[in-house]
Amino acid sequence: MNSLIIAWMMVRRTIGKPKGVLLYIILPVIVISVIIGLFHPEPSIKQVILLNNDKGELGQQLSASLGGLEGIELAAGADLTAEQLRAWVESGKADAGIIVPEDYTASLYARQAEPLQLLRAKEELWNVSLAVKLEAQDGMLRKLAAAAAAQGSAERDATVRGWLEEIQGSGIGYVKEQSGQVLDVTIMVIGMMLLFVMLLANQSILTVVQDREQRTMQRMFTAPVGAGEIALGNFLGSVLLGTMQQVLILLTTRYLLGFDIGVSLPRMLLVMECFLLSAVGIATAVAAVVKNISNFGYVNNLVVSPTCILGGCFWPVALMPEFMQKLSGFTPQRWAIIALEESIRGATVYELALPLGILLLFAFVLLGFGATVLQPAREASR
């Protein structure tokens, strides 16, 4: 009960006044909403004509897998020739065209398949992405065919069919991308959310630093309240503030602005809560080593901004030099973004065990260090 009272008092001291609500609750929502409004145009549907000249099973499976791509309306071009389809694309009657070679399935088993053709009038971001996905789907089918090619015809077909059904049943599609980054407005929104979480966590821990400097901790320790209850109350207050901020941002962006990065709300909250714990841990560790409250803001800037830059909050990590990419693994922001990237690609909760576990490890180590140094008993004995 005492811990809940302390937690509620921290919430009131941080956002109990209009200035606090504006800076730490309303401003993050406004900033992220503006980013979405400026950089997230309404999605347009692209018409892609598929000319499948293959009658085999692998050609049909390729067609089925391409039919589920978001933002693309796939139409069959059975009555068109390759020349007619090319003319359609060049004239703008179709945004792009895909040609599956004749006997594609048989040539895959013989390891002599011709490459798939993607017809486009000019290179744009959406059709470059389509080309990458098309190449990935083709590569997956080539690997499956090569692995089963040594078997007899009937057994081979049954084996490949079973593999395809297994991949479909896993919910990851025919290809699970292993590399790449969440680009454009999505990375900006995720990065700003992580930044605001850290800023609010630091502000909440600032109240603990103020209590230590103003000897409030000593007075609290003379009351019939244990050190563990005080530490737990401060921790719960910080987590409650961060949760309130994140829930408001997610509800506003998803249901008022219609912006969805492709991750369910519970999954998004799970990742953000794990990151929140690590952010509170970082702020607690910084507060533990800062002796003067006036220096807290300077140290804060030396921690939040560099870690957000290294962690990939403002641009993809792949664009940074190699040594910075290696350093990014030491920031919780990087592991939060990895967890969200994998979620967008269809990873299960179990497949997120590594990034979420590392976030919790950050929180456990840093919170343990900070809570030990900030113990009221230590302050009272000085």
matplotlib code that plots the C-alpha trace (Angstrom):
import matplotlib.pyplot as plt

x = [0.0, 2.8, 4.4, 1.2, 1.0, 4.6, 3.9, 0.8, 2.7, 5.4, 2.7, 1.2, 4.6, 5.5, 2.2, 0.1, 0.3, -0.8, 2.9, 3.7, 0.7, 1.6, 5.3, 5.2, 1.7, 0.2, 3.4, 4.6, 1.2, 1.3, 4.8, 4.2, 0.9, 2.6, 5.2, 2.5, 0.5, 3.5, 5.3, 2.7, 0.7, -2.5, -1.6, -2.4, -3.2, -0.9, -2.2, 0.2, -0.6, 0.8, 1.4, 1.9, 3.0, 3.8, 1.2, 3.2, 2.6, 5.5, 4.3, 0.9, 2.3, 4.3, 1.2, -0.7, 2.1, 2.3, -1.4, -1.2, 1.2, -0.1, -0.9, -0.9, -3.8, -2.7, -4.6, -4.1, -2.9, -3.9, -5.1, -2.0, 1.3, 4.6, 4.8, 1.2, 1.9, 5.1, 3.1, 0.5, 3.1, 4.8, 1.5, 0.5, -2.5, -0.8, 1.7, 3.9, 3.9, 5.4, 6.1, 6.6, 8.5, 7.0, 7.8, 9.0, 8.3, 10.1, 13.1, 13.3, 13.7, 16.3, 18.1, 17.8, 14.9, 15.0, 14.7, 11.3, 10.7, 9.4, 8.2, 8.0, 8.1, 10.4, 11.9, 10.0, 10.2, 7.1, 8.3, 11.8, 10.3, 8.2, 11.4, 13.1, 10.1, 9.8, 13.4, 13.0, 10.0, 11.8, 14.9, 12.8, 11.2, 14.6, 15.9, 12.9, 13.1, 16.8, 16.4, 13.7, 15.1, 16.9, 13.6, 11.3, 8.6, 5.6, 7.6, 9.3, 5.9, 4.5, 7.6, 7.5, 3.8, 4.2, 6.9, 4.8, 1.8, 4.1, 5.4, 1.9, 0.6, 3.3, 1.8, 5.0, 4.2, 6.5, 9.5, 10.5, 12.9, 16.0, 17.4, 16.3, 15.0, 11.7, 11.9, 10.4, 7.8, 7.6, 11.2, 10.6, 7.5, 9.1, 12.2, 10.2, 8.2, 11.4, 12.8, 9.8, 9.8, 13.3, 12.7, 9.7, 11.5, 14.4, 12.0, 10.3, 13.6, 14.6, 12.1, 14.1, 17.2, 15.5, 14.3, 17.9, 19.4, 16.6, 16.9, 13.3, 14.6, 15.9, 12.6, 10.8, 13.2, 12.4, 8.7, 7.5, 8.2, 10.8, 13.5, 12.1, 8.7, 10.2, 12.2, 9.2, 7.0, 9.4, 9.7, 6.0, 5.5, 7.9, 6.4, 2.9, 3.8, 5.5, 2.6, 0.1, 2.1, 2.5, -1.2, -2.3, 0.2, -0.8, -4.5, -4.3, -2.1, -3.9, -7.6, -7.7, -5.0, -5.4, -1.6, -0.7, 2.9, 1.6, 2.0, -1.0, -1.7, -0.9, 2.4, 3.3, 2.6, 4.7, 7.7, 7.3, 6.8, 10.1, 11.8, 10.3, 11.8, 15.2, 14.7, 13.8, 16.9, 19.2, 17.7, 18.1, 21.7, 22.4, 20.7, 22.8, 26.1, 25.1, 25.8, 24.5, 20.9, 22.1, 24.3, 21.5, 20.2, 23.7, 24.4, 20.9, 21.7, 24.9, 23.0, 19.6, 20.7, 23.8, 22.0, 19.0, 21.3, 23.3, 20.1, 18.6, 15.8, 16.2, 17.5, 18.2, 21.3, 22.4, 23.1, 25.7, 29.4, 30.2, 31.7, 28.6, 26.4, 28.4, 28.0, 24.3, 24.0, 24.8, 21.7, 18.2, 16.7, 18.3, 16.8, 13.4, 13.5, 14.6, 11.7, 9.3, 10.9, 10.6, 7.0, 6.2, 7.7, 5.4, 7.6, 5.8, 6.3, 8.6, 10.8, 11.1, 12.7, 16.2, 15.5, 12.9, 15.2, 18.1, 15.8, 14.8, 18.5, 19.2, 16.5, 17.5, 21.2, 20.7, 17.8, 19.7, 22.7, 20.7, 18.3, 21.3, 23.1, 19.9, 18.8, 17.4, 19.5, 22.7, 21.5, 20.5, 23.9, 25.9]
y = [0.0, 2.4, 1.7, 2.6, 5.9, 6.7, 5.8, 8.0, 10.9, 10.5, 10.7, 13.8, 15.5, 14.7, 15.4, 16.9, 20.4, 21.5, 22.0, 18.4, 17.1, 19.3, 18.3, 14.6, 13.5, 15.8, 17.0, 13.5, 12.7, 16.0, 15.5, 11.9, 12.9, 15.6, 13.2, 10.8, 13.5, 14.9, 11.8, 9.1, 9.5, 7.6, 4.2, 3.6, 0.3, -0.8, -3.0, -5.8, -8.2, -11.7, -13.8, -17.3, -19.5, -22.4, -25.1, -26.8, -26.7, -24.4, -21.8, -21.8, -21.6, -18.5, -16.9, -17.6, -16.1, -12.9, -12.4, -11.6, -8.7, -5.5, -2.6, -4.7, -5.8, -8.9, -9.7, -12.7, -12.0, -15.3, -13.7, -11.6, -12.3, -11.2, -8.4, -7.2, -7.1, -5.1, -2.6, -2.4, -1.5, 1.0, 2.7, 2.9, 0.5, -1.6, -0.4, -3.5, -7.0, -10.3, -13.1, -16.7, -18.7, -21.7, -25.0, -23.1, -26.0, -28.6, -26.4, -25.7, -29.4, -29.6, -26.5, -24.8, -22.3, -19.0, -15.9, -14.4, -11.2, -8.0, -5.4, -1.8, 1.6, 3.1, 2.2, 3.4, 2.5, 0.2, -1.8, -2.1, -3.6, -5.9, -6.9, -7.9, -9.9, -11.6, -12.6, -13.9, -16.0, -17.4, -18.2, -20.1, -22.2, -22.9, -24.2, -26.4, -27.8, -28.5, -30.2, -32.6, -33.0, -36.3, -38.1, -39.8, -37.7, -38.7, -38.6, -35.3, -33.6, -34.9, -33.7, -30.2, -30.0, -30.9, -28.3, -25.6, -26.5, -26.4, -23.0, -21.7, -23.2, -21.4, -18.1, -16.6, -16.9, -18.5, -16.3, -14.9, -12.0, -12.2, -8.8, -5.3, -2.4, -0.8, 2.3, 5.7, 7.0, 3.8, 4.1, 7.7, 7.0, 4.1, 6.1, 9.1, 6.8, 5.4, 8.9, 10.1, 7.1, 7.8, 11.5, 10.7, 8.0, 10.5, 13.1, 10.7, 9.6, 13.3, 13.5, 10.8, 12.9, 15.9, 13.9, 12.8, 16.3, 18.0, 15.3, 14.2, 10.6, 10.8, 12.0, 9.2, 6.7, 7.8, 6.9, 3.3, 2.6, 0.1, 0.9, -1.7, -0.1, 3.3, 1.8, -0.1, 2.9, 5.0, 2.2, 1.7, 5.5, 5.6, 2.6, 4.0, 7.3, 5.6, 3.3, 6.1, 8.0, 4.9, 3.9, 7.4, 7.6, 4.1, 4.7, 8.1, 7.0, 3.7, 4.7, 8.5, 8.7, 5.2, 4.6, 0.9, -0.4, -4.0, -5.0, -5.8, -3.4, -6.0, -7.0, -3.3, -2.7, -5.8, -4.5, -0.9, -2.0, -4.1, -1.0, 1.2, -1.0, -0.7, 3.1, 3.4, 1.3, 3.7, 6.7, 5.1, 4.3, 7.8, 9.3, 7.0, 8.4, 12.1, 13.9, 17.3, 17.7, 20.6, 18.1, 15.6, 17.3, 17.4, 13.8, 13.0, 14.6, 12.7, 9.4, 9.8, 11.4, 9.2, 6.0, 6.9, 7.7, 4.5, 2.5, 3.5, 5.7, 8.3, 6.2, 2.5, 1.1, -0.3, 3.2, 3.8, 2.8, -0.7, 0.2, 2.1, -0.9, -3.0, -0.4, -0.2, -3.7, -2.1, 0.1, -1.0, 1.1, -1.2, -4.3, -2.7, -1.9, -5.4, -6.8, -4.6, -5.3, -9.1, -8.6, -6.8, -9.7, -12.1, -13.4, -15.1, -14.1, -17.0, -15.8, -12.4, -14.1, -12.8, -9.1, -8.9, -10.9, -8.5, -5.5, -7.1, -7.8, -4.1, -3.3, -5.9, -4.9, -1.1, -1.0, -3.2, -0.9, 2.3, 1.0, -0.1, 3.2, 5.3, 3.4, 5.8, 4.0, 5.1, 8.6, 8.6, 7.4, 10.0]
z = [0.0, 0.8, -2.5, -4.3, -2.5, -3.4, -7.0, -7.2, -5.6, -8.3, -11.0, -9.5, -9.1, -12.8, -14.6, -11.9, -13.4, -16.9, -17.8, -17.0, -19.0, -21.9, -22.1, -21.3, -22.5, -25.1, -26.8, -27.7, -29.3, -31.2, -32.5, -33.6, -35.2, -37.2, -38.4, -39.6, -41.2, -43.1, -44.2, -44.4, -47.5, -48.2, -49.6, -53.3, -54.8, -57.7, -60.4, -61.3, -64.2, -63.7, -66.8, -65.6, -68.5, -66.1, -65.5, -62.7, -59.0, -58.1, -60.6, -59.1, -55.6, -56.7, -58.0, -54.7, -52.6, -54.7, -54.4, -50.7, -51.0, -49.3, -51.6, -54.8, -56.8, -58.7, -61.9, -64.2, -67.7, -69.3, -72.5, -73.0, -74.6, -73.2, -75.8, -75.1, -71.4, -71.9, -74.0, -71.3, -68.7, -71.0, -71.8, -68.1, -68.4, -65.8, -63.1, -63.5, -65.0, -63.9, -66.3, -65.1, -67.8, -69.5, -67.7, -64.7, -62.3, -64.4, -65.0, -61.3, -60.6, -63.4, -61.9, -65.3, -64.6, -66.3, -64.0, -63.4, -65.3, -63.7, -66.2, -65.1, -66.9, -64.3, -61.0, -58.0, -54.3, -54.4, -57.4, -56.1, -53.0, -55.2, -57.1, -53.9, -52.7, -56.1, -56.0, -52.5, -53.4, -56.5, -54.4, -51.8, -54.5, -56.1, -52.7, -52.2, -55.7, -55.4, -52.0, -53.5, -57.0, -56.2, -55.3, -57.7, -59.5, -57.3, -54.0, -55.0, -55.7, -52.4, -50.4, -51.9, -51.4, -47.8, -47.3, -48.8, -46.6, -43.6, -44.5, -45.1, -41.8, -39.8, -40.7, -42.1, -45.8, -48.3, -47.4, -44.1, -44.6, -42.5, -43.2, -44.0, -42.0, -41.2, -43.4, -44.0, -41.6, -39.6, -38.3, -37.5, -35.5, -33.6, -32.9, -31.6, -29.3, -27.8, -27.4, -25.5, -23.3, -22.3, -21.7, -19.5, -17.6, -16.9, -15.7, -13.3, -11.9, -11.5, -8.7, -6.9, -7.4, -6.0, -2.9, -2.3, -2.6, -0.5, 2.2, 1.6, 1.4, 4.9, 6.2, 4.4, 5.9, 9.4, 8.8, 9.2, 5.5, 4.4, 1.9, -0.4, -0.4, -1.3, -4.1, -5.4, -5.2, -7.3, -9.8, -10.1, -10.6, -13.4, -15.1, -14.7, -16.3, -19.3, -19.8, -19.8, -22.4, -24.6, -24.4, -25.4, -28.3, -29.6, -29.4, -31.1, -33.9, -34.5, -34.1, -34.8, -37.5, -38.9, -38.8, -38.3, -38.5, -38.9, -35.2, -33.0, -30.1, -27.4, -29.1, -29.4, -25.7, -24.8, -26.6, -25.4, -21.8, -21.9, -23.3, -20.7, -18.0, -19.5, -19.9, -16.2, -15.5, -17.4, -15.8, -12.3, -13.0, -14.1, -11.1, -8.8, -10.1, -10.4, -7.1, -8.1, -9.4, -11.7, -13.6, -14.1, -17.3, -18.8, -18.1, -19.4, -22.8, -23.0, -22.6, -24.3, -27.6, -28.3, -27.5, -29.7, -32.6, -32.2, -31.6, -35.0, -33.7, -36.5, -39.5, -40.2, -38.5, -41.9, -43.1, -40.3, -40.4, -39.4, -36.0, -35.1, -36.1, -33.7, -30.9, -31.5, -29.9, -26.6, -26.6, -25.6, -28.4, -31.0, -29.4, -29.2, -32.9, -33.7, -31.8, -33.7, -37.0, -36.4, -35.3, -38.5, -40.5, -38.6, -35.8, -32.9, -29.3, -28.7, -31.6, -29.8, -26.7, -27.5, -28.0, -25.2, -22.9, -23.6, -22.8, -19.5, -18.8, -19.3, -16.8, -14.2, -14.1, -14.3, -11.9, -9.4, -9.5, -9.3, -6.5, -4.4, -4.7, -4.2, -1.0, 1.6, 4.2, 2.5, 2.3, 5.9, 7.0, 5.2]

ax = plt.figure().add_subplot(projection="3d")
ax.plot(x, y, z, "-o")
ax.set_aspect("equal")
plt.show()
